[in-house]
């Protein structure tokens, strides 16, 4: 039995430098040919006896000049041109300015400048299954023109599709929020999530010869159907956390007060009076409203 699992695999294309020439040099050659043709034609019109070879020179200069004119093309800064011969890739020209190549070679231009993309808002389930809305901003550029042009169908659509896939993957990998701050979350760890998203995008886009310079989340929120419930949950968790901190602080203050009263022999309290004092102090320290003191004008007991 023959194994054909890898017979239809993608053959990656790698960028190489194309064999092209400076257009300014070829423009000088074209001007020389144009001057020769004018000289030959002018002398023939003057009745020179050697008119046969001079008319041949005019025709030859015209043909050569036409061939040269068909080979000129322009490359703007941060732009490249992929050179092909009957569909076969022959290299990439990244030199800006006026360039020249043999006219039977085709040129396909591609921008290599940085592109800024803000993806659409998409709905994702986070690590805990909560539906959230996410969007990302990505700065990307083409690093290998051959891969971008010949290894994917449309590299711009490919970038948008991979951005959405990467955002979905990152969104499902982390929870939206963690009130106890014990986990990496989408809401509380933007830098870590951005680094992870950039790493995932670079890996996904490498097949198209594209790299990512910068990326991050531009929109992050609970989906509308649970936004109200999650807001109440966050408020409740915040109240519980605040109460916990308040009780911990109050217990510490009561313990310190009792220790200092006993250490300095200010007053001796039995267990019943100690419990009453602890209860009063906890009420004073944990109350949300200002307490009203009651002055005991009689004896301590």
N, C-alpha and C positions, 0 to 999 in steps of 0.2 A: 504494500500500500504506500502511496506517495503522500507526503505532507505538503499541502499547498496553503498553509495558514499564513505565511508571510509573502506569498507570491504577488499579492495585490497591494502591498504596503506602499506608503508614500516615499518617493525618492526625493530627499531634500535638496534644494538648490542653494549654492553658496555664492555670495557676491565676489566677483573678481574685477580687476581693473580692466577697462576696455582700451583697445588700441585706437585712440583717436588723436587728432592733431589740433593745433591752435588755429582758430578761424582767421586770425589776423595775418598769419603767414600765408595761408591759402588765399586770402583776399589780395595780398600783394602779388601772388602768382597770377591771379585772375586779371588784375590790372595790367600786368606785363603782357599777358596774352591779348588783352583788349587793345593795348597800344600797338602791338605787332600787327594785329588785324587791320587797324586803321592805317598804319604806315603802308602795308601791302596794297590795300584798296586804293589809297591816295596815289601811290606811284603808278598803279595800273591805269588809273584814269588819266594820268599825265602822258600816256602813250609809250610807256617803257616796253622794249622788245621782249623782256622776260616775263610777260604777263601770265603765262601758263602756271609756272611754279608759284607765283605770288598769289594767284587766285586759289591755288591749292593750299597755300599757307593761311589764307583767310578762312577757308572752310575748316581746316584742321584746328585753328585757333578758336573758331566758333563752337565746334563740337567739344573741345577740351574745356572751354569756358562754361558751356552749358552743364557739363558733368560736374565741374567745380561748384557752380551755383546751386545745384541740387543737393550738395552735401553740407551746406551751412545750417546751423541751428544754434539757438541761444539757451543758456542755462542760467537761471537766476540764482542769487545767493540762497543757500540752504535748499537746493534743488538738485536732483540727479536725473540722468537719462540712462535707461537700460537699452543696450544695443542688441539687436537680433538680426540673424541672417536666416530667412525663410523659416522662422519659428524657433530657431536654435539660439539660445542665449550665449552671447559673446562677451559680455562684460558690462560694467557700469561706469559711466563718466560722471565724476563729481566736481570737475573743474568749472567754475562759473565764468560767464562771459561768452564771447563768440567762439564756437567750436565747429570742427569739421570732421566728417567721416565719409567713407565711400557711400555714394548715393544709393546703392542697392541694399545698404544696411538700414533697417528701420530703427527709429528712436521712440522710446516710450518714457515720458517724463513722470517723475514721482517726487513729491515734497518730502524732505527729511527734517523739516522744522518741527518744533514742539506743538502739540495739539492739546487743547484743554476741553475736556468733556465733562458735563454734569449729567449723570444718568437719570432716567425717570424713577419716580417713586414706585417701589415694588413692595408687596406684602410678603413677609417672611415669618415663620414660626421660630422663636428663639429656642434656646436650650431647654427651657421649661415648658415649651409648647404654647407660649403666649403669642398671638398674632401681633406683629409690629410692622411699621412702615420704615423703609430705609432708602436712601439715595446716596450716591458717592460722586466725588469730584476727582478726576484722574487726568494727570498730565503725561502724555505718551508721545513717542516719536519712533520713526522707522530707523533701525540701525543696519538692517540687511535688506537692500532693495530687491534682490533676487528672490528671497523668501517671501517678501510682502507681495510681489507681483505674480509669482508663479507657483507658490506653495499653498495659497488660499484663494478662494474665488473672488472675494471682495474684502480686502484687509480692513476697511473702515467698518463694515458691517460685522466682521469677525471681532473687532475690538469691542463694539457695543454688546454683542452677545456674550463675550467672555467677561465683561464687567458685570453684567447682570448675574451670570453664573457664580462669579467669585463673591459678589455681595450676598447672594443667597447662602453660599457655603459658610461664609464668616458669620452671618446672622444666626444660623442654626447651631453654630459652634459655641456661642457664649450666651449667657442670660442677659436680659435687658438691664436689670438692676439688681443690686444686692445690698439690703439695708445694713447688713453686718460687715460689709466691706471685706469679705473673706475670699471672694472670687474675682477673677478678671471679668468685667462686664462691659457691654457696649456703651453704656452711658457714662461710666466712671473711668474708663481707661481708653481714651481716644487715641493716644499715642501708640499703645501696644496693639490696638485693633488696626490702626492705620499701617503699621509695619507688617502685620500679618496679612492684611489685604494686598499690600504692594508685593509681598513675596509670592502670594498666590497668583496675582496677575502676571508677574514676570514669568512664572513657570508656565502659565496657560498661553501667553502670547509669544513665547520663544519660537514656536513652530512657524510663526508669521514674520520673524525677524523684527519684532517690536519690543521695546523696553519701556518701563514705567519709571518716570523721574519722581513723581510725587502723587500721593493719593490720600484721601481721607473721607469720612462721612460728612455729608452736608445736611442730611435730614435723618432724624431718628425719633420716632414717637410710637406710642401704642396705637393699634388700629382703632378706628372710630367705634366699633361695636363693643370694645372693652375699655375704652379710654376712661369713661366715668367710674367704672368699678375699680380699675387699677389706681385711679387718683385717690379714691377713698381708702384703698388698701395702703397706698403710700402714706397717706395722712395718718392712718391708724398705726402703721409701723413707726412713723416718726414720733407719735405721741408715746407709744410703748418704749421706744428707745430713750426719749427724754425722761420719762418716769423712772426708768431703770437707773439712769445716771443720777437723777435727783435722789432716789432712795439710797443708792450707794454713798452719795455724799452726805446725806443726813445721818446714816448709820455711823459713818466715820466721825462726824462731828459730835454725835451723842456719846460715842465711845471715848473720844478725847475729853469731853466735858466730865464724864464720870471718873476717868482716870485722874484728871487734875484735881477734882474735888477731893478724891480719896487721898492723893499723894500729899496735898497741902493741908489735910485735916480741916477743911472748911466746915464740913458737916458730915455726920455719920448717918447713913441711910440703911434701914433694913431692906429686906427683899421687897416688901410690899411698897415702901416709899420709892425705892429705886425703880420698880416697875411703873409706878405712877409718873415719876419724873421722865422716864424714857418715853412713855406714851405722850406726855405733854410736849416734849421736845420734838418728837416725830410729827405731831400735828402741826406745830409751829413751822417746822422746816419744810414739810411736804405740802402745806396748804397752798392753793392757788390764790387765795385772798389774804389780805392783811389780817392777822389775828388780833383780837381785842383782849388785852391783858386784864386779869382779875386780881386785884390787890387783896391779900389776906392780912387784915389788921389785927388778927388775934394771934394765938400761939401757932407754932409750926405744925402741930398735929391737930 
